[in-house]
């Protein structure tokens, strides 16, 4: 029995050692990706600062005010160069370039300027947003607004941070006492429970609903407890990839409009502190 106990102790020690090694390797790998991520958002932000309030070319995409600027392209180029220098075989999905496909299990999802209309009008509510997905799960995200010197970062199962300080969602428990934020699509959605329908229901009750013009910032401000909830009817993956992870890691809840698991590859997003989620979901669904 003593011999068997000794063997068991040795085996347990080996398992613990292997677990420690595995943890160290995961920490090391995530550290590498974090370094690249932060270098990339800072490279993109440098381009925003270079062009802000200057002269640059502006064109439009689908929708009269769905703008793309010379700065968008410059920021995207700088971001992709950083990522491809470190991980040339990774998949990239970026707003202006589209997909740079590969067989990698890693996908970088990039919005070089979230809030382009704000940026083009000299309004400093805009940012660079990048999320890193592995095997379909978002593992890292960063959103950087250089004009407010606010760098948000989140890592799956390791929390959300603003300028390296841990952040948490708010604690309000009723929608009537909440401060909300939303966004509107460039093409009006004439449907039941449309963006304006939901907006009207909320403001008629005196509930403050803001519209900043950047979904990534909206989500980060929910994560930081500045807003209690955010909803939007029509988003792309690059709009929410980093921000939804930020909310989850700050202790909040993010779903689609059915209340199901949120995927950035469908358009509907509801993000809250968790405490008002079901009630705000009822508003969005037209049940209140």
C-alpha positions as CSV (number, residue, x, y, z in Angstrom):
1,X,0.0,0.0,0.0
2,X,2.9,2.4,0.8
3,X,4.4,1.6,-2.6
4,X,1.1,2.2,-4.4
5,X,0.6,5.4,-2.5
6,X,4.1,6.5,-3.5
7,X,3.4,5.7,-7.2
8,X,0.1,7.6,-7.0
9,X,1.9,10.6,-5.5
10,X,4.5,10.6,-8.2
11,X,1.9,10.3,-10.9
12,X,-0.1,13.2,-9.4
13,X,3.0,15.3,-9.2
14,X,3.7,14.5,-12.9
15,X,0.1,15.5,-13.8
16,X,0.4,18.7,-11.9
17,X,3.7,19.5,-13.6
18,X,2.2,18.8,-17.0
19,X,-0.8,21.0,-16.2
20,X,1.6,23.8,-15.1
21,X,3.6,23.4,-18.3
22,X,0.4,23.5,-20.4
23,X,-0.8,26.7,-18.5
24,X,2.6,28.3,-19.1
25,X,2.4,27.5,-22.8
26,X,-1.1,28.9,-23.1
27,X,-0.1,32.0,-21.2
28,X,2.9,32.4,-23.4
29,X,1.0,31.9,-26.7
30,X,-1.8,34.3,-25.6
31,X,0.9,36.8,-24.6
32,X,2.2,36.6,-28.2
33,X,-1.2,37.2,-29.7
34,X,-1.9,40.0,-27.2
35,X,1.3,41.8,-28.2
36,X,0.4,41.6,-31.9
37,X,-3.2,42.7,-31.2
38,X,-2.1,45.8,-29.2
39,X,0.6,46.7,-31.8
40,X,-2.0,46.4,-34.5
41,X,-4.6,48.7,-32.8
42,X,-1.9,51.2,-32.1
43,X,-0.7,51.1,-35.7
44,X,-4.2,51.7,-36.9
45,X,-4.8,54.5,-34.4
46,X,-1.6,56.3,-35.6
47,X,-3.3,56.6,-39.0
48,X,-6.5,58.0,-37.5
49,X,-4.5,60.6,-35.6
50,X,-2.5,61.5,-38.8
51,X,-5.6,62.1,-40.9
52,X,-8.0,63.5,-38.2
53,X,-9.3,67.0,-39.1
54,X,-7.1,67.0,-42.2
55,X,-7.8,66.7,-45.9
56,X,-8.6,63.2,-47.1
57,X,-10.6,61.5,-49.8
58,X,-14.2,60.3,-48.9
59,X,-16.3,57.9,-50.9
60,X,-19.5,56.0,-50.2
61,X,-20.5,52.4,-50.0
62,X,-24.1,51.1,-49.9
63,X,-26.3,53.8,-48.4
64,X,-25.9,57.6,-48.8
65,X,-23.9,58.1,-45.6
66,X,-22.1,54.8,-45.4
67,X,-18.7,56.4,-45.8
68,X,-15.2,55.1,-46.4
69,X,-12.2,57.4,-46.2
70,X,-8.6,57.5,-47.2
71,X,-7.9,57.0,-43.5
72,X,-9.9,53.8,-43.3
73,X,-7.7,52.3,-46.0
74,X,-4.4,53.6,-44.5
75,X,-5.4,52.3,-41.0
76,X,-6.4,48.9,-42.4
77,X,-3.2,48.5,-44.3
78,X,-1.1,49.3,-41.2
79,X,-3.1,46.8,-39.1
80,X,-2.8,44.0,-41.6
81,X,0.9,44.6,-42.0
82,X,1.4,44.1,-38.3
83,X,-0.7,40.9,-38.1
84,X,0.8,39.4,-41.2
85,X,4.3,40.2,-40.1
86,X,3.8,38.1,-37.0
87,X,1.3,35.5,-38.3
88,X,1.3,35.4,-42.1
89,X,-0.8,32.3,-42.3
90,X,-3.8,33.6,-40.2
91,X,-7.2,34.2,-41.7
92,X,-8.2,37.9,-41.8
93,X,-11.7,39.5,-42.2
94,X,-11.5,43.3,-42.5
95,X,-14.3,45.8,-43.3
96,X,-12.7,47.3,-46.4
97,X,-10.5,44.5,-47.8
98,X,-12.9,41.6,-47.0
99,X,-11.5,38.2,-46.5
100,X,-7.9,37.1,-46.7
101,X,-8.6,33.4,-46.5
102,X,-6.4,30.6,-45.1
103,X,-6.9,27.3,-43.4
104,X,-5.8,28.7,-40.1
105,X,-8.0,28.2,-37.0
106,X,-7.2,31.8,-36.1
107,X,-9.2,34.7,-37.6
108,X,-8.5,38.4,-37.1
109,X,-11.7,40.5,-37.4
110,X,-10.8,44.2,-38.1
111,X,-12.7,47.5,-38.2
112,X,-10.0,50.0,-39.1
113,X,-12.3,52.9,-38.2
114,X,-15.5,52.2,-36.3
115,X,-17.4,55.5,-36.5
116,X,-16.3,56.7,-39.9
117,X,-19.0,59.3,-40.1
118,X,-17.9,60.8,-36.8
119,X,-14.3,60.7,-38.0
120,X,-15.0,62.4,-41.3
121,X,-16.8,65.2,-39.5
122,X,-14.1,65.8,-36.9
123,X,-16.0,64.1,-34.0
124,X,-13.6,62.2,-31.8
125,X,-16.0,59.3,-31.1
126,X,-14.3,56.8,-33.3
127,X,-11.9,53.9,-32.8
128,X,-9.9,51.0,-34.1
129,X,-11.5,47.6,-33.3
130,X,-9.9,44.2,-33.6
131,X,-11.0,40.8,-32.4
132,X,-9.2,37.5,-32.6
133,X,-11.2,34.3,-33.0
134,X,-9.9,30.8,-32.6
135,X,-12.0,27.8,-33.8
136,X,-15.1,30.0,-33.9
137,X,-14.7,31.5,-30.4
138,X,-13.5,35.0,-29.7
139,X,-10.5,34.9,-27.5
140,X,-9.0,38.4,-27.6
141,X,-10.4,41.8,-28.4
142,X,-9.1,45.4,-28.3
143,X,-10.8,48.7,-29.0
144,X,-8.7,51.9,-29.1
145,X,-10.0,55.5,-29.2
146,X,-6.7,57.5,-29.4
147,X,-8.6,60.8,-29.2
148,X,-9.8,60.0,-25.7
149,X,-6.7,58.0,-24.8
150,X,-8.9,54.9,-24.1
151,X,-7.5,51.5,-24.8
152,X,-9.8,48.6,-24.0
153,X,-8.7,45.0,-23.9
154,X,-10.3,41.7,-23.1
155,X,-9.1,38.1,-23.0
156,X,-11.5,35.2,-22.8
157,X,-11.7,34.1,-19.1
158,X,-9.3,36.8,-18.0
159,X,-11.5,39.9,-17.8
160,X,-11.8,43.3,-19.5
161,X,-9.6,46.3,-19.0
162,X,-9.5,50.0,-19.7
163,X,-5.9,51.4,-19.8
164,X,-4.8,48.2,-17.9
165,X,-7.4,48.8,-15.1
166,X,-10.1,46.1,-14.7
167,X,-13.6,47.2,-15.6
168,X,-17.1,45.9,-14.7
169,X,-20.6,46.4,-15.9
170,X,-23.1,48.5,-14.0
171,X,-25.5,47.1,-11.3
172,X,-28.8,48.8,-12.3
173,X,-31.7,46.3,-12.3
174,X,-34.5,48.2,-14.0
175,X,-34.7,49.5,-17.6
176,X,-36.7,52.6,-16.4
177,X,-33.6,53.7,-14.3
178,X,-31.1,52.8,-17.0
179,X,-29.0,54.8,-19.5
180,X,-29.1,53.0,-22.8
181,X,-27.3,53.4,-26.2
182,X,-28.2,52.3,-29.7
183,X,-27.4,52.7,-33.3
184,X,-29.4,53.0,-36.6
185,X,-28.6,51.4,-39.9
186,X,-27.7,53.5,-43.0
187,X,-30.7,52.0,-44.8
188,X,-34.0,52.3,-42.9
189,X,-35.5,49.0,-41.8
190,X,-39.2,49.3,-42.3
191,X,-40.3,46.3,-40.3
192,X,-42.1,45.3,-37.1
193,X,-40.2,46.5,-34.0
194,X,-37.9,48.5,-36.2
195,X,-35.1,50.6,-34.7
196,X,-37.3,53.7,-34.5
197,X,-40.2,51.7,-33.0
198,X,-38.1,50.4,-30.2
199,X,-36.4,53.8,-29.7
200,X,-39.8,55.5,-29.5
201,X,-41.2,53.1,-26.9
202,X,-38.2,53.7,-24.7
203,X,-38.0,57.5,-24.9
204,X,-41.8,57.9,-24.5
205,X,-41.2,56.5,-21.0
206,X,-38.4,59.0,-20.3
207,X,-35.6,56.4,-20.6
208,X,-32.5,58.1,-21.8
209,X,-31.2,56.5,-25.1
210,X,-28.0,57.8,-26.6
211,X,-26.6,57.4,-30.1
212,X,-22.8,57.7,-30.3
213,X,-22.2,56.4,-33.8
214,X,-19.7,53.7,-33.0
215,X,-20.9,50.2,-32.0
216,X,-17.5,49.2,-30.7
217,X,-17.4,52.2,-28.3
218,X,-21.0,51.6,-27.3
219,X,-20.1,48.0,-26.3
220,X,-17.0,49.1,-24.4
221,X,-18.9,51.8,-22.5
222,X,-21.4,49.1,-21.5
223,X,-18.5,47.0,-20.3
224,X,-17.1,50.0,-18.3
225,X,-20.5,50.6,-16.6
226,X,-21.2,54.0,-18.4
227,X,-24.2,52.5,-20.2
228,X,-26.4,49.8,-18.8
229,X,-27.5,48.4,-22.2
230,X,-27.0,48.6,-25.9
231,X,-29.1,47.2,-28.8
232,X,-28.7,47.4,-32.5
233,X,-30.6,45.9,-35.4
234,X,-28.0,45.6,-38.1
235,X,-24.3,45.0,-37.4
236,X,-21.4,43.4,-39.2
237,X,-18.9,41.0,-37.6
238,X,-16.2,43.7,-37.5
239,X,-18.5,46.1,-35.6
240,X,-18.9,43.8,-32.6
241,X,-16.1,41.2,-32.6
242,X,-14.0,42.9,-29.9
243,X,-16.8,44.7,-28.1
244,X,-19.1,41.8,-27.3
245,X,-16.2,40.0,-25.7
246,X,-15.5,43.1,-23.7
247,X,-19.0,43.1,-22.3
248,X,-18.9,39.4,-21.5
249,X,-15.6,39.6,-19.7
250,X,-16.8,42.6,-17.7
251,X,-19.6,40.5,-16.3
252,X,-22.3,41.4,-18.8
253,X,-24.6,39.5,-21.1
254,X,-24.7,39.5,-24.9
255,X,-27.4,37.7,-27.0
256,X,-29.2,38.0,-30.3
257,X,-32.8,39.3,-30.4
258,X,-34.1,35.8,-29.6
259,X,-32.1,35.8,-26.4
260,X,-29.9,33.1,-27.8
261,X,-26.1,32.8,-27.9
262,X,-24.6,35.8,-29.7
263,X,-22.7,35.3,-33.0
264,X,-21.1,38.3,-34.7
265,X,-22.1,36.7,-38.0
266,X,-25.8,37.7,-37.6
267,X,-27.1,41.3,-37.4
268,X,-28.9,41.6,-34.1
269,X,-27.2,42.4,-30.8
270,X,-28.4,43.1,-27.3
271,X,-25.7,43.7,-24.7
272,X,-26.5,44.6,-21.1
273,X,-25.2,44.4,-17.5
274,X,-27.2,41.2,-17.3
275,X,-29.6,42.5,-14.7
276,X,-31.8,44.4,-17.2
277,X,-31.3,41.9,-20.0
278,X,-34.6,40.1,-20.1
279,X,-36.6,43.3,-19.6
280,X,-34.8,45.1,-22.4
281,X,-35.1,42.1,-24.6
282,X,-38.9,42.3,-24.2
283,X,-38.8,45.9,-25.5
284,X,-36.7,44.9,-28.5
285,X,-39.0,41.9,-29.2
286,X,-42.1,44.2,-29.0
287,X,-43.5,42.5,-25.9
288,X,-43.4,45.7,-23.9
